[in-house]
Amino acid sequence: MESTPSEVVFSTVGPLTESVVVRYTNGPVKVDMPRRRGRPVGSTKRRPEEGRHPKPAVIPQFEFVNLGPCETEINPKARMTIRSHTMLHRGRHNQRQVQTVRPVLPTPEVHTPYVFPLTSHVDPFDTLPITLEPYMQDLLSFYTAHAWETLYSIEKRAGCNPIDDYWAPIIFHDPAMLHVVLACGLLFTMEANRVGTSPAFIRHTSRAMSIIRERVVCSAHAPSDETLVAVASMAVAKKAVGHHDQWGADMRILKKLVDLRGGLDALDGKPLVQGKIYRADIYGSVDGGEVSFFGDRFQQLPLASQNYCLCQGFQDLDSLLQVEGTLKAAMTDLQDVVDAFSNITKKSGEAIVAQVRFWVTSIQYTLLSVQYGVEGDPQSQAQEVCRLALLLLINTVFHETPQGASTSDRLIARLGQFLHNAAICRWLPSHFRLWTLFLATCNVLSPTLRAWCTTAMSELVMQMDIRFVEEFHRMLTMYPHDSHAYGTTSPLIWDEVQSIVLKARGDNHGI
C-alpha cells in the first residue's frame, strides 16, 4: 500500500465505479476561503446619505382615535399589539364571510333605503355603548363629514364643524345619543318624508326612547346633557318626517327635563346644548304657529335699533301698511343679520358665528311671541302676513334641514288663506306678495301647496308684466337675500312659473 495519503469520494447517484480517489502527494488540499462580498478595497463609491434620497412615506393603515375627554398617549408597543389583534380579527372575519360586501353610503341625492344588514359588528374591542354594524359606521362617517354642512349653515361659512369638534366624543359615549344620531343620519340618505316608514329609523328612535325612559324613571340624579340633547334631536327628527304631534310630546318631555336641571339658566355655560334645545323648540313652533316652550328668555330683539333704515321693498310696504313697531324692528335686524351672514368667511372666527347664531335665534323667538289678525281686521291680518313672511325668510336664508323635511307646510297653508282675501292684499304691494310667494315655494313640501304657490306667482307675474328672469330677480332682491341661495333657487322657480305663464297666454291666444 502506498504511503501517500489519499481519500476516496463515492458518488451517491451513479455507479460505484465512478468514485474518485484524491491523493495528497504534496500535502493537504488547500481550500479557497469564501469570497468576500462587497466593493473592492479602494473603491470611491459611498452609500447615499439618507437626507438626499428620503424613503417614501408609508401610509398608515390604522388611525388611532381618542374617544375620551382627555388626550392619551399610546406607546409604540401598545400600538403594535392593537394592530396585530385588529388584523387577526379582520383575517378571521374575511374567512367567515368571503362574499360579504360592505354597503357604500350614498350621497343625499341617491335615495337608497337602509334595512337591517345581517353583518357582524365592526368594533373589535367592544368600546362603544352599542354594537356598531357596518351600515352604522357609514352613517356616522357621512353625518360627521357632510351632513353637518346642512345642519350648521352659519358655522359652515366659517369652516367650523361642531359635530366633529364637540359632539362626536359625546355621541360615542352615550347610547341614546348614538341611536338618535343614526336616526338623524338616515334623514340624509333619502327624502325625510319617506324615512319615517324606514324600519331602521323606527328602530333607532324606539331604542333611544327606551334608554331615556329608563334613565328618567330609575335615576335619582338630574338628567344629563346627553339626555337633553338626545330628546331635543329626536324631536327635530320626528318633526322632519312630518310627525308634528310626536314633536309636541317630545318637547313637553324636554321641558320637564330642563326644569329638573334648574331651567335654561343652568345651561348658560353650555351654548351648544342650549342651541340644540332652541332649535327643537323653534322648528315645530314656526310651522305650527304655536307658542314656543322656551321663548321667555328672549324678551327683545338682539340689536333693538330704533333707527329704522329699511331696504326699498320694506319701505314701500311700510308706506302702504304702516308696519307695526315690532315687525319694523325685526325687519331692520334681519337686514343686518343677513348681511353679516353673507360676509362670513373662513377667517371670521367662532365669535362672529356665535353672534350671528344668537341674533337669528332671538329674532325667531321675537316673531313667535307676537301674533296679528285675531280680530279679523284686514290691515291687522296684513301685519300677520308680514310676520309669516319674515319667518319664511329666516328658513330660506338659514336653511338647516334635510332634503324633503317638513318645515313650513302649516305656516304656508295659513298664509294662503290670507292671500286669497282681496281685502288683505290691498294693504300689500304686488312685489311684496311676489316675494312672499317665492319664499313659500322655497320651503313648501306638499305638492298641493306648491302647485298653489306657483300658480299664484304666475298670476302676479302676468299682472306685473314680468317677462324676463332678470326682472324677476330684481323684484326679489328688493328685500334681504343671500346671493348663494338666490343664485340657484330663483332660476329654477322662474322656469316653473314661466311654463305656467306661457301655457296660460297660449290658451288665451287660442280663445
Steps between C-alpha positions, in 0.01 A plus 500: 500500500628836412592729786359804321188624680190465288124541524222321313188695395200279415215611278148480650312508168713305254671159509779435746753478218476875461654564841801731510826448693673815617866462592687747719835484325605851589330524837140588593273650234477876538141617495434860394344724761140622435489794267461828682201695379481875461695768319874452445749676715562852382156550346384862502127418500318581818158412633254784421415718792149468643422868460569504123261222404230476767297185510139540390266550793302193595129571519371353827217251470366583846397819669481526878207718607476623857142473625562619854471852637879527542787437262681169565831369369517149351857371500640316194483160670131542578433619144674188365281277719184680389596467133573129531167430672313709245660320206431164667133591540484622141655179369253281686212723392602472132525122527147476641342743256690500177203612296391784733517846341470806722230744388628832377312797648336698220501875466183688593388500135499119485197367686595152619292362789687342789387172653656281765810341342589164648869572546735473793595805700805712416610590851758226582560622856135568596577855610178659371173505698314307227602234252611694195415342166664599170203703375503695826866580451424633152213712634715649777782571256265679260326687783825640641664568164215641287163529675631766740525743206120499478433496874739788571475740206649793695791298636567357153583846364776535762627143465389395852371145541323473838422131448863405447640747753249462783224244455692195373676414831167531682306298243737202525459481877120516521273229353192724481683771307660241275161354404353847441794605282461183292130582456589856397763367260229301324323830422786585263497171310147538367225757500393574855131448426582139401747414773225500765390156380855363494546204741845631594363844592226351718750261656748770602241749630325228700823381661602855582163566663527178705842601631379849590188366672711263710733784600219730603316233700794325666746783558483726803731756341411792274497414129836527330592721205501192278141418594381854428673510162368154408138602569542831314657333196232231497229769501663662196525166319133418560392845385716464188309187396167675559402366844401834650304349790798287603718811485265666749512199734881494491516874567280466808734230629799722422344793686456290815857366476642851462299612802652213699843636408407842639379659175699632209693730735685191624625444144638849436853361494406249228382698197499204262265306729275805525515537124371144450207572732419829325515340158257225597265757654503739203482225237149390589372829642560688174315247288216444741455867589506398864638666809859393554610305808817698579432843349477685831879543506484736198299806595637737234675505165879455509593830333197704614580782260259794504652649185299314238697490175287271288578370153291610203251216521432549871474878450225453242324257731525737799367799306191301398436287812657701785687197634471439874806592711612148593483385140682809378781443752518134397531606135791728587675233702447238232664724241810530719506129585471390136781740405718368783428143392590576137834651610612203712819340365749237616686774686199633692554294814265325739399821683331644189327168435365483856380859478308444175353180641377689808349777284308251286363315804395827667315625193318170457382498860393865473290426192347199676403712800261724303194427289268722297168476327311335783217752485453457124602851393655487145780740592586297810489180297739661251738552794472125566599433139813708561584299813462169317708629209785595734496152653516351150790732416704358791419143394609578144827677575604277791379173350603230749275202435544181293356471153126443507459590868167635624575858604230752404197333343267602782630856489463519121145363513409778742677754281296385201175573684608862547623550144173370362326797663491801267439740791828392662697515174406869454733579791792313343705613196509262205876445522466415871239235422726365223792484742285328765379237254859443388605434862204265543602305188853462636369338819187312397491121501139412417445464123155660533636807680790528256259497206303780665817705560623475142153571359459809719849618398420455131187714539705776664770474232237556230339788693838669549601418140830338601644334189868436578680320780717806566195708582364221718832483684504880547159488667620237746822684584302803618486306828773341717649198330804277487657494156612137538145374555333731248753426229395135484136512609349796313579374145338164577184657639489748211506214248215329684295820511581590142368167373164576662503856361575385145227240518248757625593753232481229234151401613389865489631539147323183399170634630 
